[in-house]
Amino acid sequence: MRKIKVGVLGATGSVGQRFVQLMDGHPWFELGALFASERSAGKNYKEVSKWFLPSEMPEEAAEMVVKSINNIGTSNDDIAIMFSALPGEIAIEVEKRCAQAGYAVASNVSVHRMEKDVPLLIPEINTDHFGLIEVQKSNRGWDGFIVTNPNCSTIVMTLSLKPLMRFGIEEVRVATMQAVSGAGYAGLPSMAILDNVIPFIGSEEEKMESEPLKILGTLDGSEIRNAAFSICASCHRVPVIDGHTEAVWVKFKENVSEEEVKKAFKNFTTDIKTPFSPEKPIILRDEPDRPQPKLDRDAGRGMSISVGRVRKGQMENEIKYIVQGHNTVRGAAGASILNAEVLAERGFI
């Protein structure tokens, strides 16, 4: 199989670096170009990328010359997919320019997620939403298209909610304990987070309250009808490097037992079989003190989520549990790569 060439937009940032790392040795994709700001353009990637462990930088990427995002579309005809890890204020125009130029854009950025004709994807949940791609191309007159993956904390929670939809969800409440890597390499000063919990993450709660309803919604012709339940979120930054942990309370329309919920988690399967798809998207942890980021974030090569402490809540028909997942793999770069794999497998690329 001839490998598909890909580009990384925002390659020097923390999520961009994760894209580069995960592309190393990928059986379907290979790096064709790295893009960043004019400040980094023209320099070798190793000169402008502050890797936490420089020895782990892939050799091929280290010697690549970084290109300016202003030159996209001028000399990149062999690239089929653009992975986007750009800052939002830049991504809003650059991603559109890439789609207009004919690229498939697999974006980790939030700016286009809630647009009506842009798929917001978790492949194990809603591959039928790929139907929006032709709607988008027709609406906008583009040769390419944009697909997005959700916010990191949204992915972890929403994947856990999917097998529970059969029981009739009425209301969801969630409190997150989010790793510092979610704020980027220079996102939080060490003196702000050490020995501390920060009870606010800008726009995070709004994303968690809106994105799952689109993902779990149904495609009706050319639009998504949102799932019909409410979500209330409270998001917090904690001194953990990688791995978001979330306490979730789900109120059902009727009584559901702990064993029914555990069985639903345990038996959840998918027909997605690509290099980055985990064998088990959801892993049930039976130990009373699991899941934990340090022990469980790398499950399924970082692409599985772990659930545990499933128990009855205080409200009528309520179940509560803990869910945990790797925020920069399953919740960011890995999610975009999985989206791109499924796009390739199903002939969109």
N, C-alpha and C positions, 0 to 999 in steps of 0.2 A: 504494500500500500504506500503510495506516494504521500509524504507528509504535507500537511496544510501549513502554510506560513502565516504567522500571526505577528501583530505588533502590540506593544504595550504603551498605552497613553498614561503619562504620569509615572514613568518607570522608576524614578528616584525616591518616591515616597514609600511609606511602610507597606501599603497594600500593593503598590507597584513592584516592590522588591519581592513580595510573596508570589506574585505572578511569575516573575523571572525565576525564582527558586523552583516553583512547581512545574515550569515548562522544561526544566532540565531532565532529559531522558524521556519525555512524554512520547508514547508510541504513535500518536496521531498528529501532533502539532510540533512545529519548531519555530524558534524565534527568528523573525525576519528583520525586525527593526524595533528600536527603543526610542520613545519620544518623551521629551521634557521641555522645560522653558528655554528661552533663548540663552539664559545664563549658563545652562548645562550643555547646550548644543555645540557640537564640534569636538567634544572631549570624550575620552574613553570612559565607559560606564564606571569602571573601578575608581576613577578620579572624583566622580560627582555623587556617588551613592554611599551613604554612611551605613554600611551593614553592621549589625550588632556583632556578628562573628564574621569578619572579613574572609577567613579561611573557607567559609561555606559558600562563597559566591561562585556560581558556575563559571568555569574558565572561558567558555564561549562568550558568555555575556560580558565578562570583565573587560574583554578587549574590543567590544563593539563600540562604535562611535555613536553617541547619542544624537538624535535628530531633533530639530525644532518642531513643535506642534504646529507652527505656522506654515510648514512645508508639506503637510499631509496632503496626499493626492497628486503630488507633482512627480514623484519617482518611486512609487511603491506599488506598482501594478501586480506584483507577484504575491502581495499580501491579501488574504481573504477575510481575516478576522482581526478586529481591533478590540483588545481588552482595555477597558477604561478604569483607571484609578485616579482620575483627575480631581482637583478641587471643584466643588460644585459650580462656582461662579465662572470657571473656565469651561467645564464640561458641557454646560448648557448650549454653547455654540459649537464647540469642537466636535461633539458627538453628532450633532445634526449635519455638520459639514462632512464628516466621515460617511454617514449614511447616504447623503446626497451623492457622494463620490462613488458609491457602490459597495462599500464595505459592510459586512455584518458586524455590528457593534454589540459586544457583550459587556454591559456596564455594571460596575459595582457602585455607581454614584446615584444619589437619590433624586436628582433633578427631574428625570423623566418618568419615574416609577408610577406616578398616579395619573399620568395622561391616559385618556380613554383608549387610544389605539396602540399603546405600548404594553407588551406582555410583561407582567411581574411574576417571575417564575421560580418555583421549586419543583424540578422535574418529577419527583416522586408523587407530587400532588396534582399538578395542573398542566400537563403537556397539551391538553386540548386548547389552552390559551394561545398556543402557537398560531391558532387561526387568526389572531389579530395581525400577524405579520403582513398578510396580503392586504388587509384593510388599511394598515398604516402606509404601505407603499402606494396604494391607490389614492389615499387621502392626500398624501404629501408629494406625490410625483417623484419619489426616490427610487433609485436602482438598488440601494441597500436598505438596511433597517436597523432599529435599535431594540434589543431585548435587555431586561434588567433583572438583577436578583435583589431580594429585599435587604433591609437593614439587618445587621448581624444578630441582634437580639430577637428580631422578628422571625428570622429563619428558625432559630432554636425552638421558640415557643410554637410557631405555626406547624412545624413538622410533627410536634407532639400532639397537636390538636386534631390533625387529620384523621387518625383512626378512631377518635372519639365523636366525630361528626354523626356517626350512625345512631348515637344515643339521643340526639337532639340537644344541642348546646343552647342555653338561654343567656348565659352571662359568663364572662371571663375576667378575673382580676389577676394581676401579675406584679411582683416586686423583683427587680433585677439586681444582681450583684456583678457588675461588668468590669472586665479586665482593663488595665491601663493601656494595653496595646491598641485598644479600640480608639484611643485618642490620637494615635500616630506617634512617630518617633520622638517628636519634641512637643507633644500635646499637653503634657502635665509636668510641671516642675517637681522634682523628687520631694522637696519639702512640703508640697501641697498634699501629696498622697500617702507618704510614709506615716504610719501611726494614725491613719485617718480614713474616713469614709466621706465621699463627696455626694450629697443627696440631690444632685442636679446634673443632667447631661442635656445640653441644648438640643431641642427638637426631637429627642429620642422617644419621649412618651407619646408624642403625636404620631410618630411613625408606627409605634407598636399598636396604637389604637386604630389605625386606618389600614395599614398594609395587609394584615392578615385577612381582613374582610374581602379585599379584592382577590387575594390568592385563593381563598377558600370559596369564592363566588363561582357562579356558573356562566359560561359563555353562551349568550343568547343572540345569535346572529352576529352583529358587528360590535357588540358591547358586552361588558361584564356586569352581571347583577350580583351585588355584594351579598356575602353571607349575612343572614338575618339574626345576629346576636350582638351584644355590646361588649366592649373591652375597656377596662380601666387599668392604666399602667402607672407604676412609680419606679423610676430608674435611678441607679446609684453606681458610682465608681468606687471600686475597692482595690486594695494593694495586692492584686494578682497580676502576673505578667500576661498570660494567655488563658482564655477560657471563661465564657460567660455562664453564670449560674442563675437560675430563675426559680422563684417560688410561685406556683400557679394554683389558683382556685377556680374550678369550673363548676358552674351551677347548671344542672340538666333540667329538662322539662319534666322528667319522671325520675323515679329512684333508680340509681345505678350502683351496683356493688363494687367494692374494691377489686374483687377477683375478676369481674367483667372488664374493668379498665386495664388491669394487668395483662389479661389475655389479649385485649385489643392491641396493646403496645407490643407484646411478645410476638403476635402473629402478623404484624404489619409487614407487607412485602411490596415489591415493585417489579415492573418488567423492564426497568432501566438497567442495561448491562453495558456499561462503557468503562474506560480505564479509571475514571474518578468516582464512579458510583460505588457506594459501600455495599458489601454483601448484605449487611443488616443496617438499614437507615436508623432504626431505633433499637437501643440495647437496654433491656430491663435489668437494673441493678437491685438485687434482693437484700444486700447488706444494709443495716439500719443507718449507717453513716455515709452512704453513697447516693448520688454521684458527687465527686470532688474534682475540681479542675486539675490538680496535680496528678491524679490517678486516671482520669477518664477523658481528658481533652483530646488525646491522640487516638481514641477509638476509631477503628475503620480508617486509619491513616488521617485522622482529623476530620473525616467526612460523616461519621455517625454521631448522633446525639445519644445521651444516656439519661434515663429516667429512673427515679427511685422515690422512696418514702411515700408511696401511694396510700392514701388513707382518707377516711371520712372527714368532711369538714363540719363546721358548726351550723351552717345553714341547711335548710331542707334540700335534699337532692344534690348535695355538694360533695365533690371529691377534690382533694388537694394533693399536689405532688411537687417534686423537685426535678428540674430538667437542666442539663448542662451540655454545652457544645463549644468547639474551638472557634473563636470569633474571627480569626484572620484566615482560616482554612475553610471550614464549612460556612462560616458567616461572611466571607468576603471573596478572596481570589478563587478558592476552590469551587465556590458556588457558581461564579461566572464561567469557569472552565467546564464544569459539568453541564451548564446550559449550552455552551458551544459544542461540546461533544454530542449532545442529543440533537442539536441543530444539524451537525454534520451527518450523523447517523440517519437522520430522517430526510436528508436531501435538500435542506434549506441553504446549505453552503456547498 
